[in-house]
Amino acid sequence: MQTNLRFLFVFPNASQAPSHQIGIALLSAIIKEAGFESFLFDGTFIKQSDMEEEFLREVTRIKPDVVGYSVTSTDFKFATRLQKKIEHLKIPAVAGGPHPTLAADECVRVFGKVLMGECELALPALLQCLEAEGDLREVPNLCYLDQGKIRYNPLAHLVEDMDALPFPDWKLFDDRHYFENSHLPYAKPGAKCAAVFERGRGCPHQCTYCSMPFVRKSYKGLGKWFRLKSVSRLTDEIVAFKALYPLDYLQFVDDSFLTSEDDLKDLVRQFKKHVQVDLSISERPEKITREKMKLFKEAGGYRVCIGLESGDEPYRKKHLKRKMSNEVLERAFKEASSAGVIVRASTMVGLPEQDDQSYLKTYDLVGKLDLSEIQYTIFVPFVGTELYDYCIEKGYYNREEGDIPASFHQGSPLKMPGLSNRKIVRYQKLLYHMQCQWSPFKRNIVKFGGSSEVAFVPIFFFYMVPRILGRNPHWFKTMGIIGALKRTFGYYLTKNS
């Protein structure tokens, strides 16, 4: 039954990388089924300097009854500014997403209400409650202010039957999220449309830089944690998307995609017949076998990203709780590469208490791996993770002063003795640009350039700048000459703290 309540989703997207947000699209479909109207304010394609005024104009035009913010840690300060811009309108607000789930106490004082965890049941319940002026104590997952005190309602039972969920409301998002998708640069040349999909939920691992262990603990006793859509349901969802858009490249957001061989054989049968697009996944090294990768390739597999994080085995096991040996990592990359797919390694720098030798161990291990691409991102301590608590305890991070960057390449928010921000950025650049075709000469460049800014300067100007500009010629087109040079020399704008 159609109601009069109008709900405005807010997608701040501080990174401004084009890609639709699965959670928003799914929740939009759910509240529409419940009879509510759904709208979206999307910050992706708006100049950040114009964002607040544009937001106020849209809110005034749409006249929503409730405003709902989708908030990651990188978006929190941005979303806070947007909410303050419309506070005078007295529109009820609610925040959901990773950051409100992990820091509800912080978010509720800004937005008034927070929905924690998975909200497929909670959001329609909240809207029904607000429309009927009901009792907020009956709304699951809700954190709210009651006469200045923070109240926490119990979490709803997990949605175990993933097949029962509706297809996401893809049309809520601007088509540019698909035709200018941030994953398209990783697709085959000529690919014009990309999208992200979710098959399952519930990573069972305990990585210290990830918030999943915290969320999993919160849901103890509330249902099966690891859940998958059936292959036929997933196929139907992709086919429905293809009826709207000419999909070329599909990125799965699952932390681990490869299941049993029987399940993958079913996926091969249905994807070869109905899907027929290039697939990209992320995978744990322990889950990769030759047979699974062969099946993934048959289903349309094009790329796999494997989490390496650090090549320093003792550090990786102790600080990251990634217990696999270097031998397991080497085998995983070999088996993935043997399937004929593009293999990418994801790695971090700027982790707490990493030293020069730890970075060199990563460089040496990567030099042994069969891979096509590598990314080095700078570690950020997200609230709700074990490493966040560790950084707070050690005094490396101040919650009040720390600023989470919008990009994992913009420097570190940590302040660690003997490891300045500039040094972390030096290693991030050196490891990335010197990684291909390992050699003792390049290893020495990483060693001396990482430990000494004096050594890094000539390396940067004479070796790295031509490589950076050569790999990114589009910068001149999209940013102009001055903008491209600023992007290239951004290292020198990085605070040496």
Secondary structure, DSSP 4 states (H G I P E B T S, - for coil): ---S-EEEEEE--TT------HHHHHHHHHHHHTT-EEEEEE-TTS-GGGHHHHHHHHHHHH--SEEEEE--TTTHHHHHHHHHHHGGGT--EEEESHHHHH-HHHHHHHHSEEE-S--TTHHHHHHHHHHHT--GGGSTTEEEEETTEEEEPPPPPP---GGGSPPP-GGGS-THHHHS-TTGGGS-TT---EEEE--EE------TT-SHHHHHHHTTTSS-SSEE--HHHHHHHHHHHHTTS---EEEE--S-----HHHHHHHHHHIIIII-SEEEEEE-GGG--HHHHHHHHHTTEEEEEEEEE-S-HHHHHHHS-----HHHHHHHHHHHHHTT-EEEEEEEES-TT--HHHHHHHHHHHTTS--SEEEEEE----TTSHHHHHHHHHTS--TTT----SSTTS-----BTTB-HHHHHHHHHHHHHH-SS--HHHHHHHHHHHH-HHHHHHHIIIIIHHHHHHH-THHHHHHHHHHHHHHHGGGGGS---
